[in-house]
Amino acid sequence: MKGIYSVFDKKAQEYAEPFVDVTDATALRKVQDLVENHKDHPMSRYAEDYELVKLGSWDPATGIIEMDPMDLIPLAKLKVE
């Protein structure tokens, strides 16, 4: 099973386009790279407005998607000053 993730924008009250990743840790690493290394990106500039969310799971062998939303981490906690 792989996770389905999105970033929720608290100001816009909407989710970014979802992405699939192997584990929660690899999804977190992907978003952390964006926040730390792309300082002009809105998710880096306004990290306090966003949070990483796991929407559910996807089984690539069967194509079955199971939705089970849960908050993972506010992006502001990923920002290194």
Backbone as JSON Lines, residues from 0, in Angstrom:
{"i":0,"aa":"M","n":[0.84,-1.18,0.0],"ca":[0.0,0.0,0.0],"c":[0.88,1.24,0.0]}
{"i":1,"aa":"K","n":[0.46,2.22,-0.76],"ca":[1.12,3.51,-0.78],"c":[0.15,4.55,-0.25]}
{"i":2,"aa":"G","n":[0.68,5.63,0.29],"ca":[-0.16,6.68,0.83],"c":[-0.54,7.71,-0.22]}
{"i":3,"aa":"I","n":[-1.71,8.29,-0.05],"ca":[-2.18,9.41,-0.87],"c":[-2.13,10.64,0.03]}
{"i":4,"aa":"Y","n":[-1.43,11.67,-0.42],"ca":[-1.18,12.85,0.4],"c":[-1.6,14.12,-0.33]}
{"i":5,"aa":"S","n":[-1.82,15.16,0.45],"ca":[-2.09,16.48,-0.1],"c":[-1.62,17.5,0.92]}
{"i":6,"aa":"V","n":[-1.54,18.74,0.49],"ca":[-1.23,19.84,1.39],"c":[-2.49,20.7,1.47]}
{"i":7,"aa":"F","n":[-2.95,20.94,2.69],"ca":[-4.14,21.75,2.91],"c":[-3.73,23.19,3.15]}
{"i":8,"aa":"D","n":[-4.36,24.1,2.42],"ca":[-4.14,25.53,2.56],"c":[-5.23,26.08,3.47]}
{"i":9,"aa":"K","n":[-4.85,26.47,4.68],"ca":[-5.83,26.94,5.66],"c":[-6.49,28.25,5.25]}
{"i":10,"aa":"K","n":[-5.76,29.11,4.55],"ca":[-6.33,30.4,4.13],"c":[-7.33,30.21,2.99]}
{"i":11,"aa":"A","n":[-6.99,29.37,2.03],"ca":[-7.88,29.13,0.89],"c":[-8.96,28.1,1.21]}
{"i":12,"aa":"Q","n":[-8.74,27.34,2.3],"ca":[-9.67,26.27,2.7],"c":[-9.84,25.24,1.59]}
{"i":13,"aa":"E","n":[-8.69,24.84,1.01],"ca":[-8.72,23.79,-0.01],"c":[-7.41,23.02,-0.03]}
{"i":14,"aa":"Y","n":[-7.5,21.84,-0.63],"ca":[-6.36,20.93,-0.73],"c":[-5.66,21.1,-2.07]}
{"i":15,"aa":"A","n":[-4.34,20.96,-2.06],"ca":[-3.57,20.95,-3.29],"c":[-3.81,19.6,-3.99]}
{"i":16,"aa":"E","n":[-3.41,19.53,-5.23],"ca":[-3.54,18.28,-5.98],"c":[-2.83,17.16,-5.21]}
{"i":17,"aa":"P","n":[-3.49,16.02,-5.03],"ca":[-2.88,14.94,-4.25],"c":[-1.69,14.28,-4.97]}
{"i":18,"aa":"F","n":[-0.84,13.65,-4.16],"ca":[0.29,12.89,-4.7],"c":[0.4,11.57,-3.94]}
{"i":19,"aa":"V","n":[1.03,10.6,-4.57],"ca":[1.22,9.28,-3.98],"c":[2.68,9.14,-3.56]}
{"i":20,"aa":"D","n":[2.91,8.54,-2.38],"ca":[4.28,8.27,-1.95],"c":[4.32,6.94,-1.2]}
{"i":21,"aa":"V","n":[5.52,6.43,-1.03],"ca":[5.72,5.09,-0.47],"c":[5.3,5.02,1.0]}
{"i":22,"aa":"T","n":[5.72,6.01,1.8],"ca":[5.42,6.01,3.23],"c":[5.16,7.44,3.69]}
{"i":23,"aa":"D","n":[4.68,7.58,4.92],"ca":[4.5,8.91,5.5],"c":[5.83,9.64,5.55]}
{"i":24,"aa":"A","n":[6.89,8.92,5.88],"ca":[8.21,9.54,6.01],"c":[8.73,10.07,4.67]}
{"i":25,"aa":"T","n":[8.49,9.35,3.58],"ca":[8.97,9.84,2.27],"c":[8.11,11.0,1.78]}
{"i":26,"aa":"A","n":[6.83,11.0,2.1],"ca":[5.97,12.14,1.75],"c":[6.42,13.38,2.52]}
{"i":27,"aa":"L","n":[6.71,13.19,3.78],"ca":[7.19,14.29,4.62],"c":[8.5,14.84,4.09]}
{"i":28,"aa":"R","n":[9.4,13.95,3.68],"ca":[10.7,14.37,3.14],"c":[10.51,15.19,1.87]}
{"i":29,"aa":"K","n":[9.59,14.78,1.02],"ca":[9.32,15.5,-0.23],"c":[8.83,16.92,0.05]}
{"i":30,"aa":"V","n":[7.91,17.05,0.99],"ca":[7.37,18.37,1.32],"c":[8.41,19.2,2.06]}
{"i":31,"aa":"Q","n":[9.19,18.57,2.93],"ca":[10.24,19.28,3.65],"c":[11.28,19.85,2.68]}
{"i":32,"aa":"D","n":[11.61,19.09,1.64],"ca":[12.54,19.59,0.62],"c":[11.99,20.84,-0.04]}
{"i":33,"aa":"L","n":[10.71,20.85,-0.34],"ca":[10.08,22.02,-0.95],"c":[10.16,23.22,-0.01]}
{"i":34,"aa":"V","n":[9.8,23.02,1.24],"ca":[9.79,24.11,2.22],"c":[11.2,24.66,2.47]}
{"i":35,"aa":"E","n":[12.18,23.78,2.58],"ca":[13.54,24.23,2.91],"c":[14.33,24.76,1.72]}
{"i":36,"aa":"N","n":[14.09,24.23,0.53],"ca":[14.97,24.56,-0.6],"c":[14.34,25.42,-1.69]}
{"i":37,"aa":"H","n":[13.12,25.82,-1.52],"ca":[12.45,26.67,-2.52],"c":[11.84,27.84,-1.78]}
{"i":38,"aa":"K","n":[12.69,28.75,-1.32],"ca":[12.29,29.85,-0.44],"c":[11.25,30.78,-1.05]}
{"i":39,"aa":"D","n":[11.14,30.83,-2.38],"ca":[10.15,31.71,-3.01],"c":[8.8,31.03,-3.21]}
{"i":40,"aa":"H","n":[8.71,29.75,-2.9],"ca":[7.44,29.03,-3.06],"c":[6.49,29.45,-1.93]}
{"i":41,"aa":"P","n":[5.21,29.64,-2.24],"ca":[4.26,30.03,-1.18],"c":[4.24,29.09,0.02]}
{"i":42,"aa":"M","n":[4.46,27.8,-0.19],"ca":[4.45,26.87,0.93],"c":[5.66,27.07,1.84]}
{"i":43,"aa":"S","n":[6.71,27.68,1.33],"ca":[7.86,28.03,2.15],"c":[7.67,29.4,2.78]}
{"i":44,"aa":"R","n":[7.22,30.36,1.98],"ca":[7.05,31.73,2.47],"c":[5.96,31.84,3.52]}
{"i":45,"aa":"Y","n":[4.9,31.07,3.39],"ca":[3.76,31.14,4.31],"c":[3.48,29.76,4.91]}
{"i":46,"aa":"A","n":[4.53,29.1,5.37],"ca":[4.42,27.72,5.84],"c":[3.35,27.55,6.92]}
{"i":47,"aa":"E","n":[3.12,28.58,7.72],"ca":[2.13,28.49,8.79],"c":[0.7,28.32,8.26]}
{"i":48,"aa":"D","n":[0.5,28.59,6.97],"ca":[-0.83,28.47,6.36],"c":[-1.12,27.08,5.79]}
{"i":49,"aa":"Y","n":[-0.16,26.17,5.86],"ca":[-0.3,24.86,5.19],"c":[-0.03,23.71,6.15]}
{"i":50,"aa":"E","n":[-0.64,22.57,5.86],"ca":[-0.29,21.35,6.59],"c":[-0.39,20.15,5.66]}
{"i":51,"aa":"L","n":[0.53,19.21,5.88],"ca":[0.54,17.97,5.12],"c":[-0.53,17.04,5.69]}
{"i":52,"aa":"V","n":[-1.32,16.47,4.8],"ca":[-2.43,15.6,5.2],"c":[-2.33,14.28,4.43]}
{"i":53,"aa":"K","n":[-2.54,13.18,5.13],"ca":[-2.66,11.89,4.46],"c":[-4.14,11.65,4.2]}
{"i":54,"aa":"L","n":[-4.5,11.52,2.93],"ca":[-5.9,11.34,2.56],"c":[-6.34,9.88,2.64]}
{"i":55,"aa":"G","n":[-5.41,8.97,2.43],"ca":[-5.76,7.56,2.46],"c":[-4.64,6.72,1.88]}
{"i":56,"aa":"S","n":[-5.01,5.54,1.38],"ca":[-4.03,4.59,0.84],"c":[-4.47,4.08,-0.52]}
{"i":57,"aa":"W","n":[-3.5,3.67,-1.3],"ca":[-3.74,3.12,-2.64],"c":[-2.91,1.86,-2.8]}
{"i":58,"aa":"D","n":[-3.56,0.81,-3.25],"ca":[-2.86,-0.45,-3.49],"c":[-2.57,-0.54,-4.99]}
{"i":59,"aa":"P","n":[-1.31,-0.39,-5.4],"ca":[-0.98,-0.4,-6.83],"c":[-1.21,-1.75,-7.49]}
{"i":60,"aa":"A","n":[-1.3,-2.83,-6.71],"ca":[-1.54,-4.15,-7.29],"c":[-3.01,-4.35,-7.66]}
{"i":61,"aa":"T","n":[-3.9,-3.74,-6.88],"ca":[-5.34,-3.93,-7.12],"c":[-6.04,-2.68,-7.62]}
{"i":62,"aa":"G","n":[-5.41,-1.53,-7.42],"ca":[-6.03,-0.26,-7.79],"c":[-7.03,0.25,-6.77]}
{"i":63,"aa":"I","n":[-7.16,-0.45,-5.65],"ca":[-8.14,-0.06,-4.63],"c":[-7.61,1.12,-3.82]}
{"i":64,"aa":"I","n":[-8.49,2.11,-3.64],"ca":[-8.19,3.3,-2.84],"c":[-9.04,3.25,-1.59]}
{"i":65,"aa":"E","n":[-8.4,3.45,-0.45],"ca":[-9.11,3.53,0.83],"c":[-8.88,4.92,1.4]}
{"i":66,"aa":"M","n":[-9.96,5.64,1.62],"ca":[-9.86,7.0,2.16],"c":[-9.93,6.95,3.68]}
{"i":67,"aa":"D","n":[-8.98,7.61,4.33],"ca":[-8.93,7.68,5.79],"c":[-8.11,8.92,6.15]}
{"i":68,"aa":"P","n":[-8.68,10.12,5.95],"ca":[-7.92,11.36,6.14],"c":[-7.38,11.54,7.56]}
{"i":69,"aa":"M","n":[-6.13,12.02,7.64],"ca":[-5.53,12.38,8.92],"c":[-4.44,13.41,8.71]}
{"i":70,"aa":"D","n":[-4.38,14.38,9.63],"ca":[-3.34,15.4,9.58],"c":[-2.01,14.78,9.96]}
{"i":71,"aa":"L","n":[-0.96,15.16,9.23],"ca":[0.37,14.66,9.56],"c":[1.21,15.71,10.27]}
{"i":72,"aa":"I","n":[1.38,16.89,9.64],"ca":[2.24,17.9,10.26],"c":[2.02,19.27,9.63]}
{"i":73,"aa":"P","n":[1.98,20.32,10.45],"ca":[1.96,21.68,9.88],"c":[3.3,21.95,9.2]}
{"i":74,"aa":"L","n":[3.28,22.6,8.04],"ca":[4.52,22.86,7.31],"c":[5.44,23.79,8.07]}
{"i":75,"aa":"A","n":[4.9,24.63,8.93],"ca":[5.75,25.54,9.71],"c":[6.75,24.77,10.58]}
{"i":76,"aa":"K","n":[6.41,23.56,10.98],"ca":[7.32,22.74,11.78],"c":[8.48,22.2,10.96]}
{"i":77,"aa":"L","n":[8.37,22.27,9.64],"ca":[9.43,21.77,8.75],"c":[10.42,22.85,8.38]}
{"i":78,"aa":"K","n":[10.07,24.08,8.64],"ca":[10.88,25.21,8.2],"c":[12.1,25.41,9.11]}
{"i":79,"aa":"V","n":[13.26,25.47,8.48],"ca":[14.51,25.71,9.19],"c":[14.85,27.17,9.0]}
{"i":80,"aa":"E","n":[14.97,27.88,10.08],"ca":[15.27,29.33,10.02],"c":[16.77,29.56,10.03]}
